[in-house]
Amino acid sequence: MINSLGIKKSPKHTKVVVAMSGGVDSSVVAGLMKKEGFDVTGVTLKLYDDIKQSKEGRQCCAGQDILDAKRVSEQLDIKHKILFYQKKFKTEVIDSFVDSYMSGETPIPCVQCNQTVKFRDLFKYSKEFKADALVTGHYVTRIKTNSVAKMYRAKDLNRDQSYFLFSTLQEQLDYLRFPLGEIEKEKTREIASELKLNVADKPDSQDICFVPNGDYSSVIRKFRPDSFKKGDIVDLKGNKLGDHDGIINFTIGQRKGIKIAHKEPLYVVDINSKENKIIVGPKEALVIKKIYLRDVNILDSLKSFSEPVQIKVRSTGKLLKAKVNIGKNNALVEILEDETGISPGQACVFYLKDKFGDKVLGGGWIQKAENKILST
């Protein structure tokens, strides 16, 4: 028999590891796996020491969330383990985040977290644990065709997390399962209530887990207190317009906080970390023509890129038509629609629509963005 996870075993003989963050999504996944009769072990990662949480939201992988995951596991009567990955997380996610910001980029630590401690280290642990699959609460769809697993955007596009998973390797995708890919978030909450889980009404995480209240600069100040170095704010021609208190206080596309009186609104167009300068200009200077990618990961045939595909350059952004020229571990992307405020350090993810939906072809990290009016 083939069970609901596509594995040729009965559920009771299928050993699965469920990544449990302590939130409603992963708790529901654990509950569904238990309800279907799988041999379930919940695993929670402790990634950092507790910090003050925001009033509006919460962070995952800290003290209270670990307790919640443990309580849900007890309620479901499944085994539960905690893996202490603080050192790994500090080195590969937090330090990388700080370095990226200090170089003038706008990083996405959630992608790096999935790429390292979750889909690499937890993947390895699950394999050594001899689990048949690693199951997570991500909103992304996995479809197997011709014995190969492919990734698609989730049914609930408002919750789709495929953008954050572009760096998933094929070996990992073959092993991973995402039961919530075809479920609306509202339905997930209903299932949590039906299962009487104590996290059914728990709010979703709002901030990056190690950034309390979304205050990025406080994290940089904590780890690199010497990084708040004053510098110049200049226009597109290099004329000095004012001063700044540190490039980490700025992101490309930013309008507020520049504090310069001008006849027209000014936006941060570029950040020159080597010269410690913030470059500002009109909104039209934010329109990007080309982007250059590094560390590209491909999850489909290169033939898929022979025609224009769709790309996403921010997690909440729309799909944009583009031509992609794949190189060796890099790519040149020509955007065929106007898009503004694209920043180095962000991800560019490739999609191609087929009969199953929007398939993830892969993606890469934005190394450089070429402004449309500055390149003409």
C-alpha positions in Angstrom: 0.0 0.0 0.0 1.0 3.6 -0.5 0.1 5.9 2.4 -0.9 9.6 2.3 2.8 10.6 2.3 3.4 8.6 -0.8 5.5 6.0 1.0 5.0 2.3 0.3 4.3 1.3 3.9 1.4 1.3 6.2 1.2 4.4 8.4 2.0 2.5 11.6 5.2 1.2 10.0 6.2 4.6 8.6 8.5 6.6 10.9 8.3 10.4 10.5 10.0 13.3 12.2 7.8 16.4 12.5 9.6 19.7 12.9 7.7 21.4 15.7 8.2 25.1 16.4 5.5 25.4 19.0 3.2 27.2 16.6 -0.2 26.2 15.3 1.0 25.0 11.9 3.6 22.5 12.9 1.3 21.4 15.8 -1.5 20.6 13.4 0.9 18.7 11.2 1.9 16.6 14.1 -1.7 16.0 15.0 -2.6 15.0 11.5 0.3 12.5 11.3 -0.7 11.0 14.7 -4.4 10.8 13.6 -3.5 8.9 10.5 -1.5 6.4 12.6 2.1 7.3 11.6 4.9 6.6 14.0 5.6 10.3 14.9 8.5 11.9 16.7 8.3 15.7 17.2 11.6 17.5 17.1 12.0 21.1 18.3 15.1 23.2 17.6 16.4 25.6 20.3 18.1 28.2 18.2 18.8 31.0 20.5 18.5 32.0 24.1 15.3 33.7 25.2 14.8 37.4 24.3 12.0 39.8 25.0 9.1 39.1 22.7 6.9 41.7 21.0 3.4 42.4 22.2 1.9 42.1 18.8 3.5 38.8 17.8 5.9 36.1 18.9 9.1 34.5 17.9 9.7 30.8 17.3 12.4 28.4 18.6 12.7 30.0 22.1 11.6 29.1 25.6 7.8 29.5 25.6 7.5 27.9 22.1 9.6 24.9 23.1 7.3 24.4 26.1 4.3 24.7 23.8 5.7 22.1 21.4 6.4 19.8 24.4 2.8 20.2 25.7 1.3 19.5 22.3 3.5 16.4 22.0 2.2 15.2 25.4 -1.4 15.9 24.4 -1.0 13.9 21.2 1.0 11.2 23.0 3.9 11.3 20.6 7.6 11.3 21.3 9.4 14.7 21.5 13.0 15.6 21.3 14.8 19.0 21.6 18.0 19.7 19.6 20.2 22.4 20.9 21.5 24.3 17.8 22.3 27.7 19.3 25.9 27.7 18.2 25.1 26.6 14.7 22.4 29.2 14.5 24.6 32.0 15.8 27.4 31.2 13.3 25.3 30.5 10.2 22.3 32.7 10.6 22.8 35.6 13.1 26.4 36.3 12.1 25.6 36.1 8.5 22.6 38.5 9.0 24.9 41.0 10.7 27.6 40.8 8.1 25.1 41.2 5.3 23.6 44.3 6.8 27.0 45.9 7.5 27.9 45.4 3.8 24.8 47.3 2.7 22.6 44.4 1.9 19.1 43.5 3.1 19.3 39.9 4.2 16.6 37.2 4.7 17.7 35.1 7.7 14.6 32.8 7.3 16.0 31.4 4.1 19.4 30.8 5.6 17.7 29.1 8.6 15.9 26.7 6.3 19.0 26.2 4.3 21.2 25.4 7.2 19.9 24.2 10.6 16.5 23.1 9.4 16.9 21.4 6.0 20.5 20.5 6.3 21.1 19.6 10.0 17.6 18.5 10.9 17.5 16.6 7.6 20.7 14.8 8.6 19.4 14.1 12.1 16.1 12.6 10.6 18.1 10.4 8.3 20.3 9.2 11.1 17.1 8.6 13.1 16.1 6.4 10.2 12.8 8.3 9.7 11.1 7.7 6.4 10.3 11.4 6.0 10.8 14.8 7.5 7.4 16.6 7.8 7.0 20.4 8.3 4.3 22.9 8.6 5.4 25.1 5.7 2.8 26.3 3.3 4.2 24.9 0.1 3.0 22.1 -2.2 5.1 19.1 -3.1 4.0 17.0 -6.2 5.8 13.9 -7.4 5.9 13.4 -11.2 8.0 10.7 -12.9 9.5 9.7 -9.6 10.9 13.2 -8.9 9.4 15.6 -6.3 8.7 19.2 -7.5 7.8 22.2 -5.4 4.9 24.5 -6.1 3.3 27.5 -4.5 0.8 26.7 -1.8 -3.0 26.8 -2.4 -3.2 29.6 0.1 -1.2 32.2 -1.7 -1.4 34.6 1.2 0.5 32.0 3.3 2.7 30.6 0.5 6.3 30.1 1.8 8.0 28.8 -1.4 10.0 32.0 -1.6 11.8 31.1 1.6 12.5 27.5 0.4 14.2 28.2 -3.0 17.5 26.8 -1.7 16.1 23.4 -0.9 18.1 20.7 -2.6 16.5 17.9 -4.7 17.7 15.3 -2.2 15.9 17.2 0.6 12.8 17.8 -1.4 12.5 14.0 -2.1 12.5 13.4 1.6 10.4 16.3 2.9 6.6 16.4 3.1 4.4 19.5 3.5 0.8 18.5 4.5 -0.4 22.1 4.7 0.3 22.9 1.0 -3.3 22.3 -0.1 -4.9 23.7 3.1 -6.1 27.3 3.7 -4.7 28.8 6.9 -8.3 29.2 8.2 -8.7 25.4 7.8 -5.5 24.8 9.8 -7.0 26.8 12.7 -10.2 24.7 12.5 -8.2 21.5 12.6 -6.3 22.7 15.6 -9.6 23.4 17.4 -11.0 20.0 16.4 -7.9 18.4 17.8 -8.3 20.5 20.9 -4.7 21.7 20.7 -3.7 24.3 23.3 -2.0 26.4 20.6 -5.2 26.6 18.4 -5.6 30.4 19.1 -1.9 31.2 19.4 -0.9 34.1 17.2 1.5 33.6 14.3 5.1 34.8 14.5 5.5 38.3 13.2 9.1 39.2 13.5 12.4 37.5 12.6 12.9 35.2 15.6 16.1 36.9 17.0 14.9 40.4 16.1 12.6 41.7 18.9 9.9 44.1 17.7 11.5 44.2 14.2 14.3 46.4 15.5 17.2 45.3 13.3 19.6 48.0 14.4 19.4 46.8 18.0 20.6 43.4 16.9 23.5 44.9 15.0 24.4 47.1 18.0 24.4 44.1 20.3 26.8 42.1 18.2 28.8 44.9 16.4 28.6 48.0 18.6 31.3 49.7 16.5 29.2 49.5 13.3 27.3 52.8 13.7 29.8 54.9 11.7 28.7 58.3 10.4 29.0 59.0 6.7 27.7 61.0 3.7 24.3 61.0 2.0 24.8 61.9 -1.6 22.7 62.4 -4.7 23.0 60.4 -8.0 25.8 62.7 -9.1 27.8 62.3 -5.9 26.9 65.7 -4.4 26.7 65.6 -0.6 23.2 66.3 0.7 23.6 65.4 4.4 24.9 62.9 6.9 23.9 59.5 8.2 24.5 57.7 11.5 25.3 54.3 10.0 24.4 52.5 6.8 22.7 49.7 8.7 19.9 52.2 9.4 18.9 52.3 5.7 17.5 49.9 3.1 17.0 50.4 -0.6 13.6 51.9 -1.4 13.4 53.6 2.0 11.9 57.1 2.1 11.3 57.9 5.7 14.2 58.7 8.0 16.5 60.3 5.3 15.9 63.7 7.0 16.9 65.9 4.0 14.8 68.8 2.8 14.4 68.6 -1.0 12.0 69.8 -3.7 10.9 66.2 -4.4 10.7 63.1 -2.3 14.0 61.2 -2.0 14.5 57.5 -1.7 17.5 55.3 -0.9 18.7 54.2 -4.3 21.9 52.5 -3.4 24.2 51.8 -0.4 28.0 52.0 -0.9 29.4 50.1 2.1 33.0 50.5 1.0 32.7 54.3 1.0 30.1 54.3 3.8 27.7 56.4 1.6 23.9 56.4 1.2 22.9 57.3 -2.4 19.5 58.9 -2.7 17.3 59.9 -5.7 13.8 60.2 -7.1 11.5 57.2 -7.1 12.1 56.5 -10.8 15.7 55.8 -10.0 14.5 52.7 -8.0 13.2 50.9 -11.2 15.4 47.9 -11.8 16.3 46.6 -15.3 18.7 43.7 -14.5 19.7 41.8 -11.4 22.8 39.6 -11.0 22.5 36.5 -8.8 25.0 34.4 -6.9 24.7 30.9 -5.2 21.9 29.8 -7.6 20.1 26.6 -6.8 18.2 24.9 -9.7 15.3 22.5 -9.0 14.2 21.8 -12.6 15.6 21.3 -16.1 17.6 24.2 -17.6 15.3 23.9 -20.6 12.7 25.6 -18.4 14.6 28.8 -18.9 14.6 28.8 -22.7 11.5 31.0 -22.6 10.6 33.9 -20.1 9.6 32.7 -16.7 8.2 34.5 -13.6 10.3 35.7 -10.7 9.7 36.9 -7.2 12.1 39.4 -5.7 10.5 39.8 -2.2 8.4 37.4 -0.2 5.3 39.6 -0.4 5.9 40.7 -3.9 4.0 39.8 -7.1 5.2 37.4 -9.8 7.1 39.3 -12.5 7.9 38.2 -16.1 11.6 37.9 -16.7 14.3 36.3 -18.9 16.8 34.3 -16.9 20.3 33.4 -18.2 21.7 30.7 -16.0 25.5 30.5 -15.6 27.8 28.5 -13.4 26.3 28.9 -9.9 25.1 32.4 -11.0 22.5 34.0 -13.2 21.6 37.2 -15.0 17.9 38.2 -14.8 16.4 40.7 -17.1 13.1 42.0 -15.7 10.4 42.5 -18.3 8.1 44.6 -16.0 8.9 47.6 -13.9 9.8 46.8 -10.3 11.3 49.1 -7.7 13.4 48.8 -4.5 15.2 45.5 -5.2 18.1 45.1 -2.8 21.3 43.0 -2.7 21.0 40.3 -0.1 17.4 39.5 -1.0 16.4 36.4 -2.9 15.1 36.1 -6.5 13.0 33.0 -7.0 12.0 31.5 -10.4 8.6 30.1 -11.2 6.9 28.5 -14.2 3.2 27.8 -14.5 2.1 24.3 -15.5 -1.0 22.1 -15.1 -0.3 21.7 -11.3 0.3 25.4 -10.5 3.3 27.7 -10.1 6.3 25.4 -10.0 9.5 26.5 -8.2 12.4 26.3 -10.6 14.9 27.4 -8.1 16.5 30.8 -7.2 19.5 32.7 -6.1 20.7 35.6 -3.9 20.7 39.1 -5.4 24.3 40.3 -5.6 23.7 43.5 -7.6 20.8 45.3 -9.1 21.1 47.6 -12.1 18.9 50.7 -12.0 17.0 51.4 -15.2 17.6 55.2 -15.6 21.2 54.9 -14.3 22.2 52.3 -16.9 20.9 54.3 -19.9 
